[in-house]
Amino acid sequence: MVLVVLGISACIALLLAARFQRIISGPILHLAKTAKFVSDKGDFSVRAVKRSQDELGFLTECFNEMLSQIEERETALQHARDELEEKAKQLQNELLARKQVDRDLRKSEERFRDLFDHAPDMYIILDSGGIIKDFNEWGLHALGYEREDVIDKPLGQIGRASCRERV
């Protein structure tokens, strides 16, 4: 009789333990599965199902709130990343355009310099005070000067006394 009562008591205890284990372990396992899914897939829109109003329910609410905050930050980061990528593309396009303008400007300056230096006339570039800023090669050769002899000098000091009036 004692063995029968002990056996029945053990069966009841085993059934109660299994029931309590499902009540306690079920929500925890559900939270663990949700956390695993979120970490594996990176999908922060998933939420755990709240099954009770006890401590495990509170833990589920906190977990879901944490996921909401992470999702908001992830969305903001993605938006900022997209904006940065767009700005980087714009800057790259602007840089390419500036490089093209620089190449065109260099070509134009080379053409100007070639025309300026090889023109069969004397060309002088002066600032507003009459100071020589540039002198073409033909003019330098005609007067017998080197560029360093005339640059940043007043125009009136250039040329021999006999040809100053002509200059």
C-alpha positions as CSV (number, residue, x, y, z in Angstrom):
1,M,0.0,0.0,0.0
2,V,2.8,2.3,0.8
3,L,4.5,1.5,-2.5
4,V,1.2,2.2,-4.4
5,V,0.7,5.6,-2.6
6,L,4.4,6.4,-3.2
7,G,4.1,5.5,-6.9
8,I,0.9,7.6,-7.3
9,S,2.6,10.5,-5.4
10,A,5.6,10.2,-7.7
11,C,3.4,10.2,-10.8
12,I,1.5,13.3,-9.6
13,A,4.7,15.0,-8.7
14,L,6.1,14.2,-12.1
15,L,3.0,15.5,-13.9
16,L,3.0,18.7,-11.8
17,A,6.7,19.2,-12.4
18,A,6.2,18.8,-16.2
19,R,3.3,21.2,-16.1
20,F,5.3,23.8,-14.1
21,Q,8.3,23.3,-16.4
22,R,6.2,24.1,-19.4
23,I,4.7,27.2,-17.7
24,I,8.2,28.5,-16.7
25,S,10.4,27.2,-19.5
26,G,8.0,27.8,-22.4
27,P,8.2,31.6,-22.3
28,I,11.9,31.5,-21.7
29,L,12.5,29.1,-24.6
30,H,10.2,31.3,-26.8
31,L,12.3,34.4,-25.8
32,A,15.5,32.5,-26.6
33,K,14.2,31.4,-30.0
34,T,13.1,34.9,-30.8
35,A,16.5,36.3,-29.8
36,K,18.3,33.6,-31.9
37,F,16.1,34.4,-34.9
38,V,16.8,38.2,-34.5
39,S,20.5,37.7,-34.2
40,D,20.7,35.2,-37.1
41,K,18.5,37.2,-39.6
42,G,19.1,40.7,-38.3
43,D,15.3,41.3,-38.5
44,F,14.5,43.6,-35.6
45,S,10.8,43.8,-36.5
46,V,10.1,40.3,-34.9
47,R,8.5,40.4,-31.5
48,A,8.1,37.8,-28.8
49,V,4.6,36.9,-27.8
50,K,3.7,37.8,-24.2
51,R,2.0,34.8,-22.6
52,S,1.5,35.9,-19.0
53,Q,1.3,38.9,-16.7
54,D,4.1,37.8,-14.4
55,E,7.8,38.4,-14.4
56,L,8.2,36.5,-17.6
57,G,5.6,38.7,-19.2
58,F,7.5,41.7,-18.0
59,L,10.7,40.3,-19.4
60,T,9.0,39.7,-22.7
61,E,7.7,43.3,-22.8
62,C,11.2,44.7,-22.0
63,F,12.7,42.4,-24.7
64,N,10.2,43.7,-27.3
65,E,10.9,47.3,-26.2
66,M,14.6,46.7,-26.7
67,L,13.9,45.3,-30.2
68,S,11.8,48.4,-31.0
69,Q,14.6,50.7,-30.0
70,I,17.2,48.7,-31.9
71,E,14.9,48.7,-35.0
72,E,14.5,52.5,-34.8
73,R,18.3,53.0,-34.5
74,E,18.9,50.6,-37.3
75,T,16.5,52.4,-39.5
76,A,18.1,55.8,-38.7
77,L,21.6,54.3,-39.4
78,Q,20.4,52.9,-42.7
79,H,18.9,56.3,-43.7
80,A,22.1,58.1,-42.7
81,R,24.2,55.5,-44.6
82,D,22.0,56.0,-47.7
83,E,22.4,59.8,-47.5
84,L,26.2,59.5,-47.1
85,E,26.4,57.2,-50.1
86,E,24.3,59.7,-52.1
87,K,26.5,62.6,-51.0
88,A,29.6,60.5,-51.8
89,K,28.3,59.9,-55.3
90,Q,27.6,63.6,-55.7
91,L,31.0,64.6,-54.5
92,Q,32.6,62.0,-56.8
93,N,30.7,63.4,-59.8
94,E,31.6,67.0,-58.7
95,L,35.3,65.9,-58.4
96,L,35.2,64.4,-61.9
97,A,33.6,67.5,-63.3
98,R,36.3,69.7,-61.6
99,K,39.1,67.5,-62.9
100,Q,37.6,67.9,-66.4
101,V,37.4,71.7,-65.9
102,D,41.0,71.7,-64.6
103,R,42.2,69.8,-67.7
104,D,40.3,72.1,-70.0
105,L,41.7,75.2,-68.2
106,R,45.3,73.8,-68.4
107,K,44.8,73.2,-72.2
108,S,43.4,76.7,-72.5
109,E,46.3,78.2,-70.6
110,E,48.8,76.2,-72.7
111,R,47.2,77.6,-75.9
112,F,47.2,81.1,-74.5
113,R,50.9,80.7,-73.4
114,D,51.8,79.4,-76.8
115,L,50.1,82.2,-78.6
116,F,51.3,84.8,-76.2
117,D,55.0,83.7,-76.3
118,H,55.2,83.1,-80.0
119,A,53.3,86.0,-81.3
120,P,55.4,88.2,-83.6
121,D,54.6,91.3,-81.6
122,M,55.6,92.5,-78.1
123,Y,52.9,91.7,-75.5
124,I,53.2,92.8,-71.9
125,I,50.7,92.2,-69.1
126,L,50.7,95.0,-66.5
127,D,48.9,95.4,-63.3
128,S,46.9,98.6,-62.5
129,G,50.1,100.3,-61.3
130,G,52.0,99.8,-64.5
131,I,54.1,96.9,-63.0
132,I,55.0,94.2,-65.5
133,K,53.4,90.9,-64.6
134,D,54.2,89.0,-67.8
135,F,56.2,89.6,-71.0
136,N,56.1,87.4,-74.1
137,E,59.1,85.6,-75.4
138,W,59.3,87.5,-78.7
139,G,59.4,90.8,-76.8
140,L,62.1,89.6,-74.4
141,H,64.2,88.4,-77.3
142,A,63.7,91.6,-79.3
143,L,64.8,93.7,-76.3
144,G,67.5,91.3,-75.2
145,Y,66.1,90.6,-71.7
146,E,65.5,87.6,-69.6
147,R,62.1,87.2,-67.9
148,E,63.6,87.7,-64.5
149,D,65.0,91.1,-65.6
150,V,61.5,92.6,-66.3
151,I,58.9,90.8,-64.1
152,D,57.7,93.0,-61.2
153,K,59.5,96.1,-62.6
154,P,57.8,99.3,-63.8
155,L,57.2,99.4,-67.5
156,G,59.1,102.7,-67.7
157,Q,62.4,101.0,-66.8
158,I,62.3,98.6,-69.7
159,G,64.2,99.2,-72.9
160,R,67.2,101.2,-73.9
161,A,67.0,104.9,-73.6
162,S,66.8,105.2,-77.4
163,C,63.8,102.9,-77.6
164,R,61.9,103.6,-74.4
165,E,59.6,106.0,-76.2
166,R,58.7,103.1,-78.7
167,V,58.2,100.6,-75.8
